Amino acid sequence: MAHVTSTASEIERIDPPLAADEVATLVGYLDYHRQTLRLKTDGLSSEGLNAVHPPSTMTLGGMLKHLALVEDYWFSVIFLGNDDAEPWKSVDWDADRDWEWHTAVDDSPEHLRELFDRFVAASDRIVAGVSLDQLSVKPSRRTNEKFSLRWIIVHMIEEYARHNGHADLIRESIDGATGE
């Protein structure tokens, strides 16, 4: 198949713990969903990562880039108060609100995976050893309240769960691969 570059996955997905403290449970679910996305995009060539499942224009490559952005936005920008990192900092968001989705077609599979992995690793470093009760530096634009780290992690789990549902459908339309 032209869309697939390899079929044997080396990605290990570990189920979230069944009986653990709150931090281990939340981080376990977040990691589980991150690994699910990696599995859904594993082995795909540029052609596969850029395939769409009409009528949607969403792609798996765009999803990798979008979730890299979301990782950086919530953990680094909102929680720590940092400026946007590159490549996001140079983007004219007013010209294209969905820039990350639209430009992924220009990126290699290796670059998209590296970008995703880099921002996930940065998020993991931010979360390590921080209390779930710690509040973000930046507040909500709607309520001006600050976010707890707990809220951010739960929101990220929701973001991944929603997009992993999309990824299931897109991947199945590419090569018939199904699964959790």
Secondary structure as GFF3:
##gff-version 3
##sequence-region A 1 180
A	DSSP	alpha_helix	22	41	.	.	.	ID=ss1
A	DSSP	alpha_helix	46	49	.	.	.	ID=ss2
A	DSSP	alpha_helix	60	71	.	.	.	ID=ss3
A	DSSP	pi_helix	72	79	.	.	.	ID=ss4
A	DSSP	three_ten_helix	88	90	.	.	.	ID=ss5
A	DSSP	alpha_helix	99	103	.	.	.	ID=ss6
A	DSSP	three_ten_helix	104	106	.	.	.	ID=ss7
A	DSSP	alpha_helix	109	127	.	.	.	ID=ss8
A	DSSP	beta_strand	135	139	.	.	.	ID=ss9
A	DSSP	beta_strand	146	148	.	.	.	ID=ss10
A	DSSP	alpha_helix	149	175	.	.	.	ID=ss11
###
